[in-house]
């Protein structure tokens, strides 16, 4: 994995976290969904990426 660099402050220390608010398919109201995982700069808090923990949840 190449070293990441923050676009806002040029920091190189990152962490991952989640808000535990699941994202659900629009057409499946009772789906458990999947967590969002954020990668963010530990220096300034800028979010570098957001990804879905289990994208298979959205396959039809």
PDB file with SEQRES, HELIX, SHEET and CRYST1 records, atoms N, CA, C and O in Angstrom:
SEQRES   1 A   60  UNK UNK UNK UNK UNK UNK UNK UNK UNK UNK UNK UNK UNK          
SEQRES   2 A   60  UNK UNK UNK UNK UNK UNK UNK UNK UNK UNK UNK UNK UNK          
SEQRES   3 A   60  UNK UNK UNK UNK UNK UNK UNK UNK UNK UNK UNK UNK UNK          
SEQRES   4 A   60  UNK UNK UNK UNK UNK UNK UNK UNK UNK UNK UNK UNK UNK          
SEQRES   5 A   60  UNK UNK UNK UNK UNK UNK UNK UNK                              
HELIX    1 AA1 UNK A   55  UNK A   58  5                                   4    
SHEET    1 AA1 3 UNK A  14  UNK A  17  0                                        
SHEET    2 AA1 3 UNK A  36  UNK A  41 -1                                        
SHEET    3 AA1 3 UNK A  47  UNK A  52 -1                                        
CRYST1    1.000    1.000    1.000  90.00  90.00  90.00 P 1           1          
ATOM      1  N   UNK A   1       0.851  -1.187   0.000  1.00  0.00           N  
ATOM      2  CA  UNK A   1       0.000   0.000   0.000  1.00  0.00           C  
ATOM      3  C   UNK A   1       0.893   1.245   0.000  1.00  0.00           C  
ATOM      4  O   UNK A   1       1.779   1.384   0.843  1.00  0.00           O  
ATOM      5  N   UNK A   2       0.650   2.131  -0.939  1.00  0.00           N  
ATOM      6  CA  UNK A   2       1.469   3.337  -1.001  1.00  0.00           C  
ATOM      7  C   UNK A   2       1.107   4.283   0.138  1.00  0.00           C  
ATOM      8  O   UNK A   2      -0.010   4.258   0.653  1.00  0.00           O  
ATOM      9  N   UNK A   3       2.057   5.107   0.517  1.00  0.00           N  
ATOM     10  CA  UNK A   3       1.833   6.049   1.602  1.00  0.00           C  
ATOM     11  C   UNK A   3       0.820   7.111   1.166  1.00  0.00           C  
ATOM     12  O   UNK A   3       0.933   7.691   0.087  1.00  0.00           O  
ATOM     13  N   UNK A   4      -0.159   7.348   2.019  1.00  0.00           N  
ATOM     14  CA  UNK A   4      -1.176   8.354   1.721  1.00  0.00           C  
ATOM     15  C   UNK A   4      -0.706   9.717   2.220  1.00  0.00           C  
ATOM     16  O   UNK A   4       0.065   9.818   3.174  1.00  0.00           O  
ATOM     17  N   UNK A   5      -1.188  10.753   1.556  1.00  0.00           N  
ATOM     18  CA  UNK A   5      -0.884  12.120   1.954  1.00  0.00           C  
ATOM     19  C   UNK A   5      -2.183  12.920   1.958  1.00  0.00           C  
ATOM     20  O   UNK A   5      -2.946  12.875   0.993  1.00  0.00           O  
ATOM     21  N   UNK A   6      -2.427  13.634   3.018  1.00  0.00           N  
ATOM     22  CA  UNK A   6      -3.639  14.434   3.145  1.00  0.00           C  
ATOM     23  C   UNK A   6      -3.606  15.605   2.162  1.00  0.00           C  
ATOM     24  O   UNK A   6      -2.598  16.304   2.053  1.00  0.00           O  
ATOM     25  N   UNK A   7      -4.703  15.811   1.455  1.00  0.00           N  
ATOM     26  CA  UNK A   7      -4.789  16.901   0.482  1.00  0.00           C  
ATOM     27  C   UNK A   7      -4.939  18.267   1.162  1.00  0.00           C  
ATOM     28  O   UNK A   7      -4.680  19.300   0.543  1.00  0.00           O  
ATOM     29  N   UNK A   8      -5.353  18.274   2.417  1.00  0.00           N  
ATOM     30  CA  UNK A   8      -5.581  19.537   3.113  1.00  0.00           C  
ATOM     31  C   UNK A   8      -4.345  20.019   3.886  1.00  0.00           C  
ATOM     32  O   UNK A   8      -4.013  21.204   3.845  1.00  0.00           O  
ATOM     33  N   UNK A   9      -3.655  19.094   4.598  1.00  0.00           N  
ATOM     34  CA  UNK A   9      -2.555  19.530   5.462  1.00  0.00           C  
ATOM     35  C   UNK A   9      -1.225  18.828   5.181  1.00  0.00           C  
ATOM     36  O   UNK A   9      -0.233  19.095   5.858  1.00  0.00           O  
ATOM     37  N   UNK A  10      -1.196  17.929   4.183  1.00  0.00           N  
ATOM     38  CA  UNK A  10      -0.015  17.137   3.841  1.00  0.00           C  
ATOM     39  C   UNK A  10       0.372  16.123   4.914  1.00  0.00           C  
ATOM     40  O   UNK A  10       1.472  15.573   4.872  1.00  0.00           O  
ATOM     41  N   UNK A  11      -0.518  15.870   5.873  1.00  0.00           N  
ATOM     42  CA  UNK A  11      -0.250  14.858   6.902  1.00  0.00           C  
ATOM     43  C   UNK A  11      -0.181  13.458   6.296  1.00  0.00           C  
ATOM     44  O   UNK A  11      -0.718  13.210   5.217  1.00  0.00           O  
ATOM     45  N   UNK A  12       0.486  12.551   7.004  1.00  0.00           N  
ATOM     46  CA  UNK A  12       0.634  11.176   6.503  1.00  0.00           C  
ATOM     47  C   UNK A  12       0.118  10.136   7.488  1.00  0.00           C  
ATOM     48  O   UNK A  12       0.239   8.939   7.228  1.00  0.00           O  
ATOM     49  N   UNK A  13      -0.454  10.560   8.613  1.00  0.00           N  
ATOM     50  CA  UNK A  13      -1.006   9.620   9.594  1.00  0.00           C  
ATOM     51  C   UNK A  13      -2.516   9.549   9.426  1.00  0.00           C  
ATOM     52  O   UNK A  13      -3.217  10.552   9.558  1.00  0.00           O  
ATOM     53  N   UNK A  14      -3.008   8.341   9.131  1.00  0.00           N  
ATOM     54  CA  UNK A  14      -4.430   8.127   8.887  1.00  0.00           C  
ATOM     55  C   UNK A  14      -4.973   7.033   9.801  1.00  0.00           C  
ATOM     56  O   UNK A  14      -4.221   6.192  10.294  1.00  0.00           O  
ATOM     57  N   UNK A  15      -6.264   7.054  10.017  1.00  0.00           N  
ATOM     58  CA  UNK A  15      -6.951   6.032  10.786  1.00  0.00           C  
ATOM     59  C   UNK A  15      -8.270   5.727  10.100  1.00  0.00           C  
ATOM     60  O   UNK A  15      -8.718   6.467   9.224  1.00  0.00           O  
ATOM     61  N   UNK A  16      -8.887   4.620  10.515  1.00  0.00           N  
ATOM     62  CA  UNK A  16     -10.210   4.263   9.997  1.00  0.00           C  
ATOM     63  C   UNK A  16     -11.202   4.234  11.150  1.00  0.00           C  
ATOM     64  O   UNK A  16     -10.858   3.884  12.279  1.00  0.00           O  
ATOM     65  N   UNK A  17     -12.435   4.607  10.844  1.00  0.00           N  
ATOM     66  CA  UNK A  17     -13.489   4.590  11.844  1.00  0.00           C  
ATOM     67  C   UNK A  17     -14.838   4.452  11.179  1.00  0.00           C  
ATOM     68  O   UNK A  17     -14.956   4.550   9.957  1.00  0.00           O  
ATOM     69  N   UNK A  18     -15.859   4.223  11.993  1.00  0.00           N  
ATOM     70  CA  UNK A  18     -17.223   4.107  11.500  1.00  0.00           C  
ATOM     71  C   UNK A  18     -18.154   4.860  12.433  1.00  0.00           C  
ATOM     72  O   UNK A  18     -17.840   5.063  13.605  1.00  0.00           O  
ATOM     73  N   UNK A  19     -19.288   5.269  11.916  1.00  0.00           N  
ATOM     74  CA  UNK A  19     -20.282   5.923  12.765  1.00  0.00           C  
ATOM     75  C   UNK A  19     -21.390   4.941  13.154  1.00  0.00           C  
ATOM     76  O   UNK A  19     -22.329   5.314  13.857  1.00  0.00           O  
ATOM     77  N   UNK A  20     -21.287   3.708  12.706  1.00  0.00           N  
ATOM     78  CA  UNK A  20     -22.245   2.640  12.988  1.00  0.00           C  
ATOM     79  C   UNK A  20     -23.670   2.961  12.543  1.00  0.00           C  
ATOM     80  O   UNK A  20     -24.632   2.381  13.046  1.00  0.00           O  
ATOM     81  N   UNK A  21     -23.794   3.877  11.610  1.00  0.00           N  
ATOM     82  CA  UNK A  21     -25.084   4.139  10.984  1.00  0.00           C  
ATOM     83  C   UNK A  21     -25.086   3.378   9.662  1.00  0.00           C  
ATOM     84  O   UNK A  21     -24.436   3.786   8.700  1.00  0.00           O  
ATOM     85  N   UNK A  22     -25.806   2.296   9.625  1.00  0.00           N  
ATOM     86  CA  UNK A  22     -25.799   1.449   8.432  1.00  0.00           C  
ATOM     87  C   UNK A  22     -26.437   2.158   7.240  1.00  0.00           C  
ATOM     88  O   UNK A  22     -27.398   2.914   7.380  1.00  0.00           O  
ATOM     89  N   UNK A  23     -25.884   1.896   6.095  1.00  0.00           N  
ATOM     90  CA  UNK A  23     -26.468   2.367   4.845  1.00  0.00           C  
ATOM     91  C   UNK A  23     -27.243   1.181   4.269  1.00  0.00           C  
ATOM     92  O   UNK A  23     -26.730   0.063   4.222  1.00  0.00           O  
ATOM     93  N   UNK A  24     -28.484   1.431   3.830  1.00  0.00           N  
ATOM     94  CA  UNK A  24     -29.359   0.352   3.363  1.00  0.00           C  
ATOM     95  C   UNK A  24     -29.776   0.588   1.926  1.00  0.00           C  
ATOM     96  O   UNK A  24     -29.848   1.730   1.473  1.00  0.00           O  
ATOM     97  N   UNK A  25     -30.051  -0.496   1.205  1.00  0.00           N  
ATOM     98  CA  UNK A  25     -30.589  -0.348  -0.147  1.00  0.00           C  
ATOM     99  C   UNK A  25     -31.928   0.402  -0.098  1.00  0.00           C  
ATOM    100  O   UNK A  25     -32.736   0.160   0.798  1.00  0.00           O  
ATOM    101  N   UNK A  26     -32.161   1.284  -1.030  1.00  0.00           N  
ATOM    102  CA  UNK A  26     -33.377   2.102  -1.064  1.00  0.00           C  
ATOM    103  C   UNK A  26     -34.632   1.233  -1.166  1.00  0.00           C  
ATOM    104  O   UNK A  26     -35.656   1.540  -0.555  1.00  0.00           O  
ATOM    105  N   UNK A  27     -34.549   0.158  -1.936  1.00  0.00           N  
ATOM    106  CA  UNK A  27     -35.737  -0.669  -2.169  1.00  0.00           C  
ATOM    107  C   UNK A  27     -35.935  -1.780  -1.140  1.00  0.00           C  
ATOM    108  O   UNK A  27     -36.828  -2.611  -1.305  1.00  0.00           O  
ATOM    109  N   UNK A  28     -35.120  -1.814  -0.079  1.00  0.00           N  
ATOM    110  CA  UNK A  28     -35.242  -2.845   0.957  1.00  0.00           C  
ATOM    111  C   UNK A  28     -35.299  -2.169   2.327  1.00  0.00           C  
ATOM    112  O   UNK A  28     -34.276  -2.026   2.997  1.00  0.00           O  
ATOM    113  N   UNK A  29     -36.490  -1.757   2.736  1.00  0.00           N  
ATOM    114  CA  UNK A  29     -36.653  -0.999   3.977  1.00  0.00           C  
ATOM    115  C   UNK A  29     -36.209  -1.754   5.223  1.00  0.00           C  
ATOM    116  O   UNK A  29     -35.762  -1.132   6.187  1.00  0.00           O  
ATOM    117  N   UNK A  30     -36.321  -3.075   5.226  1.00  0.00           N  
ATOM    118  CA  UNK A  30     -36.005  -3.845   6.416  1.00  0.00           C  
ATOM    119  C   UNK A  30     -34.636  -4.521   6.351  1.00  0.00           C  
ATOM    120  O   UNK A  30     -34.340  -5.407   7.152  1.00  0.00           O  
ATOM    121  N   UNK A  31     -33.821  -4.111   5.419  1.00  0.00           N  
ATOM    122  CA  UNK A  31     -32.463  -4.657   5.280  1.00  0.00           C  
ATOM    123  C   UNK A  31     -31.590  -4.183   6.438  1.00  0.00           C  
ATOM    124  O   UNK A  31     -31.739  -3.057   6.911  1.00  0.00           O  
ATOM    125  N   UNK A  32     -30.692  -5.030   6.886  1.00  0.00           N  
ATOM    126  CA  UNK A  32     -29.738  -4.652   7.935  1.00  0.00           C  
ATOM    127  C   UNK A  32     -28.749  -3.628   7.393  1.00  0.00           C  
ATOM    128  O   UNK A  32     -28.309  -2.737   8.121  1.00  0.00           O  
ATOM    129  N   UNK A  33     -28.403  -3.754   6.122  1.00  0.00           N  
ATOM    130  CA  UNK A  33     -27.495  -2.808   5.490  1.00  0.00           C  
ATOM    131  C   UNK A  33     -26.046  -3.115   5.806  1.00  0.00           C  
ATOM    132  O   UNK A  33     -25.704  -4.250   6.141  1.00  0.00           O  
ATOM    133  N   UNK A  34     -25.197  -2.109   5.701  1.00  0.00           N  
ATOM    134  CA  UNK A  34     -23.767  -2.259   5.919  1.00  0.00           C  
ATOM    135  C   UNK A  34     -23.194  -0.958   6.470  1.00  0.00           C  
ATOM    136  O   UNK A  34     -23.668   0.128   6.135  1.00  0.00           O  
ATOM    137  N   UNK A  35     -22.175  -1.070   7.315  1.00  0.00           N  
ATOM    138  CA  UNK A  35     -21.532   0.111   7.891  1.00  0.00           C  
ATOM    139  C   UNK A  35     -20.709   0.861   6.853  1.00  0.00           C  
ATOM    140  O   UNK A  35     -20.227   0.279   5.882  1.00  0.00           O  
ATOM    141  N   UNK A  36     -20.561   2.144   7.074  1.00  0.00           N  
ATOM    142  CA  UNK A  36     -19.654   2.976   6.284  1.00  0.00           C  
ATOM    143  C   UNK A  36     -18.321   3.033   7.029  1.00  0.00           C  
ATOM    144  O   UNK A  36     -18.298   3.223   8.245  1.00  0.00           O  
ATOM    145  N   UNK A  37     -17.221   2.870   6.310  1.00  0.00           N  
ATOM    146  CA  UNK A  37     -15.886   2.961   6.896  1.00  0.00           C  
ATOM    147  C   UNK A  37     -15.223   4.218   6.354  1.00  0.00           C  
ATOM    148  O   UNK A  37     -15.118   4.399   5.141  1.00  0.00           O  
ATOM    149  N   UNK A  38     -14.779   5.084   7.253  1.00  0.00           N  
ATOM    150  CA  UNK A  38     -14.126   6.330   6.873  1.00  0.00           C  
ATOM    151  C   UNK A  38     -12.617   6.208   7.103  1.00  0.00           C  
ATOM    152  O   UNK A  38     -12.184   5.687   8.131  1.00  0.00           O  
ATOM    153  N   UNK A  39     -11.827   6.682   6.155  1.00  0.00           N  
ATOM    154  CA  UNK A  39     -10.386   6.818   6.329  1.00  0.00           C  
ATOM    155  C   UNK A  39     -10.124   8.318   6.430  1.00  0.00           C  
ATOM    156  O   UNK A  39     -10.489   9.082   5.536  1.00  0.00           O  
ATOM    157  N   UNK A  40      -9.486   8.735   7.531  1.00  0.00           N  
ATOM    158  CA  UNK A  40      -9.329  10.165   7.758  1.00  0.00           C  
ATOM    159  C   UNK A  40      -7.945  10.503   8.313  1.00  0.00           C  
ATOM    160  O   UNK A  40      -7.277   9.667   8.923  1.00  0.00           O  
ATOM    161  N   UNK A  41      -7.540  11.739   8.086  1.00  0.00           N  
ATOM    162  CA  UNK A  41      -6.250  12.259   8.538  1.00  0.00           C  
ATOM    163  C   UNK A  41      -6.296  12.486  10.051  1.00  0.00           C  
ATOM    164  O   UNK A  41      -7.221  13.119  10.561  1.00  0.00           O  
ATOM    165  N   UNK A  42      -5.302  11.972  10.756  1.00  0.00           N  
ATOM    166  CA  UNK A  42      -5.245  12.163  12.207  1.00  0.00           C  
ATOM    167  C   UNK A  42      -4.780  13.562  12.597  1.00  0.00           C  
ATOM    168  O   UNK A  42      -4.922  13.963  13.752  1.00  0.00           O  
ATOM    169  N   UNK A  43      -4.232  14.296  11.654  1.00  0.00           N  
ATOM    170  CA  UNK A  43      -3.761  15.641  11.943  1.00  0.00           C  
ATOM    171  C   UNK A  43      -4.889  16.668  11.875  1.00  0.00           C  
ATOM    172  O   UNK A  43      -5.060  17.467  12.796  1.00  0.00           O  
ATOM    173  N   UNK A  44      -5.659  16.648  10.784  1.00  0.00           N  
ATOM    174  CA  UNK A  44      -6.682  17.691  10.600  1.00  0.00           C  
ATOM    175  C   UNK A  44      -8.110  17.148  10.526  1.00  0.00           C  
ATOM    176  O   UNK A  44      -9.067  17.919  10.601  1.00  0.00           O  
ATOM    177  N   UNK A  45      -8.265  15.826  10.381  1.00  0.00           N  
ATOM    178  CA  UNK A  45      -9.597  15.241  10.332  1.00  0.00           C  
ATOM    179  C   UNK A  45     -10.202  15.139   8.944  1.00  0.00           C  
ATOM    180  O   UNK A  45     -11.324  14.652   8.805  1.00  0.00           O  
ATOM    181  N   UNK A  46      -9.501  15.578   7.923  1.00  0.00           N  
ATOM    182  CA  UNK A  46     -10.004  15.496   6.549  1.00  0.00           C  
ATOM    183  C   UNK A  46     -10.283  14.038   6.182  1.00  0.00           C  
ATOM    184  O   UNK A  46      -9.427  13.175   6.378  1.00  0.00           O  
ATOM    185  N   UNK A  47     -11.470  13.763   5.655  1.00  0.00           N  
ATOM    186  CA  UNK A  47     -11.834  12.404   5.253  1.00  0.00           C  
ATOM    187  C   UNK A  47     -11.261  12.131   3.863  1.00  0.00           C  
ATOM    188  O   UNK A  47     -11.555  12.838   2.899  1.00  0.00           O  
ATOM    189  N   UNK A  48     -10.443  11.095   3.790  1.00  0.00           N  
ATOM    190  CA  UNK A  48      -9.830  10.737   2.506  1.00  0.00           C  
ATOM    191  C   UNK A  48     -10.754   9.842   1.699  1.00  0.00           C  
ATOM    192  O   UNK A  48     -10.850   9.987   0.481  1.00  0.00           O  
ATOM    193  N   UNK A  49     -11.435   8.916   2.367  1.00  0.00           N  
ATOM    194  CA  UNK A  49     -12.340   8.027   1.629  1.00  0.00           C  
ATOM    195  C   UNK A  49     -13.453   7.526   2.538  1.00  0.00           C  
ATOM    196  O   UNK A  49     -13.327   7.493   3.762  1.00  0.00           O  
ATOM    197  N   UNK A  50     -14.531   7.143   1.898  1.00  0.00           N  
ATOM    198  CA  UNK A  50     -15.653   6.479   2.555  1.00  0.00           C  
ATOM    199  C   UNK A  50     -15.948   5.240   1.743  1.00  0.00           C  
ATOM    200  O   UNK A  50     -16.084   5.311   0.522  1.00  0.00           O  
ATOM    201  N   UNK A  51     -16.048   4.099   2.414  1.00  0.00           N  
ATOM    202  CA  UNK A  51     -16.374   2.865   1.700  1.00  0.00           C  
ATOM    203  C   UNK A  51     -17.402   2.077   2.492  1.00  0.00           C  
ATOM    204  O   UNK A  51     -17.585   2.291   3.691  1.00  0.00           O  
ATOM    205  N   UNK A  52     -18.061   1.174   1.811  1.00  0.00           N  
ATOM    206  CA  UNK A  52     -19.072   0.315   2.419  1.00  0.00           C  
ATOM    207  C   UNK A  52     -18.391  -0.963   2.888  1.00  0.00           C  
ATOM    208  O   UNK A  52     -17.655  -1.594   2.130  1.00  0.00           O  
ATOM    209  N   UNK A  53     -18.637  -1.344   4.138  1.00  0.00           N  
ATOM    210  CA  UNK A  53     -17.993  -2.513   4.723  1.00  0.00           C  
ATOM    211  C   UNK A  53     -18.347  -3.805   3.988  1.00  0.00           C  
ATOM    212  O   UNK A  53     -17.480  -4.654   3.779  1.00  0.00           O  
ATOM    213  N   UNK A  54     -19.601  -3.959   3.598  1.00  0.00           N  
ATOM    214  CA  UNK A  54     -20.050  -5.186   2.944  1.00  0.00           C  
ATOM    215  C   UNK A  54     -20.877  -4.842   1.704  1.00  0.00           C  
ATOM    216  O   UNK A  54     -22.106  -4.846   1.773  1.00  0.00           O  
ATOM    217  N   UNK A  55     -20.237  -4.546   0.578  1.00  0.00           N  
ATOM    218  CA  UNK A  55     -20.975  -4.140  -0.620  1.00  0.00           C  
ATOM    219  C   UNK A  55     -21.872  -5.243  -1.184  1.00  0.00           C  
ATOM    220  O   UNK A  55     -22.779  -4.947  -1.961  1.00  0.00           O  
ATOM    221  N   UNK A  56     -21.645  -6.493  -0.817  1.00  0.00           N  
ATOM    222  CA  UNK A  56     -22.490  -7.588  -1.300  1.00  0.00           C  
ATOM    223  C   UNK A  56     -23.941  -7.409  -0.851  1.00  0.00           C  
ATOM    224  O   UNK A  56     -24.852  -7.966  -1.464  1.00  0.00           O  
ATOM    225  N   UNK A  57     -24.160  -6.644   0.200  1.00  0.00           N  
ATOM    226  CA  UNK A  57     -25.512  -6.364   0.691  1.00  0.00           C  
ATOM    227  C   UNK A  57     -26.375  -5.720  -0.391  1.00  0.00           C  
ATOM    228  O   UNK A  57     -27.598  -5.849  -0.358  1.00  0.00           O  
ATOM    229  N   UNK A  58     -25.758  -5.030  -1.348  1.00  0.00           N  
ATOM    230  CA  UNK A  58     -26.484  -4.275  -2.343  1.00  0.00           C  
ATOM    231  C   UNK A  58     -26.649  -5.006  -3.671  1.00  0.00           C  
ATOM    232  O   UNK A  58     -27.265  -4.480  -4.599  1.00  0.00           O  
ATOM    233  N   UNK A  59     -26.104  -6.209  -3.764  1.00  0.00           N  
ATOM    234  CA  UNK A  59     -26.273  -6.987  -4.999  1.00  0.00           C  
ATOM    235  C   UNK A  59     -27.678  -7.559  -5.039  1.00  0.00           C  
ATOM    236  O   UNK A  59     -28.215  -8.000  -4.023  1.00  0.00           O  
ATOM    237  N   UNK A  60     -28.254  -7.546  -6.208  1.00  0.00           N  
ATOM    238  CA  UNK A  60     -29.629  -8.064  -6.363  1.00  0.00           C  
ATOM    239  C   UNK A  60     -29.622  -9.520  -6.738  1.00  0.00           C  
ATOM    240  O   UNK A  60     -30.684 -10.119  -6.908  1.00  0.00           O  
TER     241      UNK A  60                                                      
END                                                                             
